[in-house]
């Protein structure tokens, strides 16, 4: 049949069919993304691992619950915390922690290490170099990272703090990554929000940490 004699109704039907197929494909892709959801790696030490807390009370569990209550797609927060870990230990196991994710790329890495460096009085230049190296690695691989800072213990003095504390904001600025100034903001040194050791947050402390950092995590996932 000559092209100019194709019935208009047939042409309209073809247009409708193509639009329907396009809509179906777009919907299928959206459904697939929603089903896959977001994958977040919380990479840290005992503060991330949930030291001294019961099932469902740790940082990653509470953060995951918060995000799933505020996001349209499911969010899985993987606990990459190792109690006692330093920035040196974190740097050495970063590749291992990323390996389980598709193409080695979670949708976001929350990097919060350094607390044990301070508690052990490790040379702060080592902490600074390790934080820089981890953020550099993640940035070069195109993996979004939220850097959560730590503060030097007051007993180590001003000279120590002058090197340790700026390591986090300086690194965030250098690589242009989002920065949360202090992971334990609102919780540190408050006996009512910490366990008996005065270092690790109790369930009430974890809730405050999550309530403060979670909106920033959500914003980075939706970026």
Residue pairs with C-beta under 8 A, 6 or more apart in sequence:
33 73
34 72
34 73
34 74
35 74
36 73
37 73
37 74
37 75
37 76
38 67
38 71
38 73
38 74
38 75
38 76
38 107
38 108
38 221
39 75
39 76
39 78
39 101
39 102
39 106
39 107
40 63
40 64
40 67
40 75
40 76
40 77
40 78
40 106
40 107
40 108
40 109
40 110
40 217
40 221
41 78
41 80
41 97
41 98
41 101
41 106
41 108
41 109
41 110
42 48
42 59
42 60
42 63
42 77
42 78
42 79
42 80
42 81
42 110
42 112
43 80
43 81
43 90
43 94
43 97
43 109
43 110
43 111
43 112
43 113
44 80
44 81
44 85
44 90
44 110
44 111
44 112
44 113
44 148
44 183
45 81
45 82
45 83
45 84
45 85
45 86
45 90
45 112
45 113
45 115
45 116
46 81
46 82
46 83
46 84
46 85
46 115
46 116
46 200
47 59
47 81
47 112
47 115
47 183
47 184
47 200
47 201
48 58
48 59
48 60
48 79
48 80
48 81
48 110
48 112
49 58
49 79
49 81
49 82
49 83
50 57
50 58
50 59
50 60
50 61
50 79
50 81
51 83
51 200
52 195
52 197
52 200
52 202
53 200
53 202
53 203
53 206
54 203
55 61
56 62
56 65
57 203
57 206
58 79
58 206
59 81
59 206
59 209
59 210
60 77
60 78
60 79
60 81
61 77
62 206
62 207
62 210
63 77
63 210
63 213
63 214
63 217
64 75
64 76
64 77
66 210
66 211
66 214
67 75
67 77
67 214
67 217
67 218
67 221
68 74
68 75
70 214
70 218
71 218
71 221
71 222
75 221
78 100
78 101
78 106
80 97
82 89
82 90
82 93
84 116
85 93
85 113
85 116
86 113
86 114
86 116
86 117
86 120
86 122
86 130
87 113
87 114
87 117
87 122
87 126
87 127
87 130
87 131
87 134
88 122
88 126
88 130
90 111
90 113
90 130
90 134
91 130
91 133
91 134
94 134
94 137
94 138
95 104
98 104
98 105
98 106
98 109
98 143
104 141
105 141
105 142
105 143
106 143
107 144
107 221
108 143
108 144
108 145
108 146
108 217
108 220
108 221
109 138
109 143
109 144
109 145
109 146
110 145
110 146
110 148
110 213
110 217
111 131
111 134
111 135
111 138
111 145
111 146
111 147
111 148
112 147
112 148
112 149
112 150
112 183
113 130
113 131
113 134
113 150
114 127
114 131
114 149
114 150
114 164
114 167
114 168
115 150
115 183
116 122
117 124
117 126
117 127
117 164
118 127
118 150
118 151
118 152
118 153
118 156
118 164
119 153
119 199
121 156
121 160
124 152
124 160
124 163
124 164
124 167
125 163
127 164
127 167
128 163
128 164
128 167
128 170
128 171
131 147
131 167
131 168
131 171
132 167
132 171
132 174
135 145
135 147
135 171
135 172
135 174
135 175
135 177
136 175
138 144
138 145
139 145
139 175
139 176
139 177
144 177
144 220
144 223
145 177
145 178
146 177
146 178
146 179
146 180
146 216
146 217
146 220
147 168
147 171
147 172
147 177
147 178
147 179
147 180
148 168
148 179
148 180
148 182
148 183
148 213
149 165
149 168
149 169
149 179
149 180
149 181
149 182
149 183
150 164
150 168
150 182
150 183
150 184
151 161
151 164
151 165
151 182
151 184
151 188
152 160
152 161
152 164
152 165
154 161
156 164
168 179
168 181
169 179
169 181
171 177
172 178
172 179
173 179
178 216
178 220
180 213
180 216
182 188
183 209
183 213
184 201
184 209
185 209
185 212
186 193
186 208
186 209
186 212
187 193
187 194
187 201
187 205
187 208
187 209
188 194
189 198
190 205
191 198
192 204
193 201
193 202
193 204
193 205
193 208
194 200
194 201
194 202
194 205
195 201
195 202
201 208
201 209
